[in-house]
Amino acid sequence: MTLLADRTRLDLELDCGRSLSDVQLAFHAYGDLAGAKEATLVLHALTGDSAVHSWWPGLLGRGRALDFTERPVLCSNVLGGCAGTTGPRELGPFQVSVADMVRLQVAWIRSLGIRRLRLIGGSMGGMQALEWLRQAGDLVESAVIIAAPRKQTPWARAFNLIAQQAIESDPGYSAGCYQEQPAGLALARQLAILSYRTPQSINAAQAGESPVVPGEEAIASYLWYQGEKLRARFDANSYLMLTRAMDAFEVPESALRSVAARCLVIGVSSDLLYPAAELRQLASLLPRSEYCELESPHGHDAFLIAQDQVSERVARFFA
């Protein structure tokens, strides 16, 4: 596998009206990028990053959905995140939007000379894919939107609001001027995990005593582990900035009805965060769309768990 991890710098104007110069964008590129006019762009979810091989290995490689031997596969870290692209520390008090994230990506892709794109993204990545269709449909050949709505619902926003309060009410957060990641970030992650899974999934995997902490319930040690794992690799200010961008996300129905690209919309049968009905409705608004549904007991996270199923279906669509 030919892998390039690199950074570039671009100018950007935010939705809030602020103009930024020398914005840093970190990315991974798989395959031969030299002189390429076509590519596949992967759009990562809330706490993801551009290292697709580390979180979607079942989709990446020869004969799979993201076959970088046919055309290069690209993924950038989102604006406002904490994995190399300009984040909250540099952005200061200004809130970014999903549209801002995509505007930066569009500038990057155009700077590379790419003229035709396949898009794929799940959850917040799916939101970015929809925004790509609105902003730069001339570049998009086809798009896969997985477990993502056309607008954030009050139900999904409720989880984010509680998570945001968990972070900001933690004394360790210190109004965003913390020296180490606040415990509230771990609590926010624990809540999010429950929205990403289902009772069936949790009950089956986390019943009884913990296999790693004797005398403790499995669910308690599982949630503690998930919270501390994110706390060790993510940033609280980024979590706040990105979830607020998701909360403000909406693509008008009129914009979707004018999309020319072929689209595959994938829902998850057991998704509690973005129910399959929302994805079916989204597909009905896109003129050249197909809809399919992952049958899984694991909820929203199924698109990261059932990777073989996702890869097979997406590969057929791209082919």
Secondary structure as UniProt FT lines:
FT   STRAND          3..13
FT   TURN            15..16
FT   STRAND          19..30
FT   TURN            34..35
FT   STRAND          38..43
FT   TURN            46..47
FT   HELIX           52..55
FT   TURN            57..59
FT   TURN            62..63
FT   TURN            68..70
FT   STRAND          73..76
FT   TURN            79..80
FT   HELIX           88..91
FT   TURN            92..93
FT   HELIX           98..112
FT   STRAND          116..122
FT   HELIX           124..135
FT   HELIX           137..139
FT   STRAND          140..146
FT   HELIX           154..168
FT   HELIX           171..176
FT   HELIX           183..196
FT   HELIX           199..205
FT   TURN            214..215
FT   HELIX           218..233
FT   HELIX           236..247
FT   HELIX           253..257
FT   STRAND          262..268
FT   TURN            269..270
FT   HELIX           276..285
FT   TURN            287..288
FT   STRAND          289..294
FT   HELIX           299..301
FT   HELIX           302..305
FT   HELIX           307..318
//
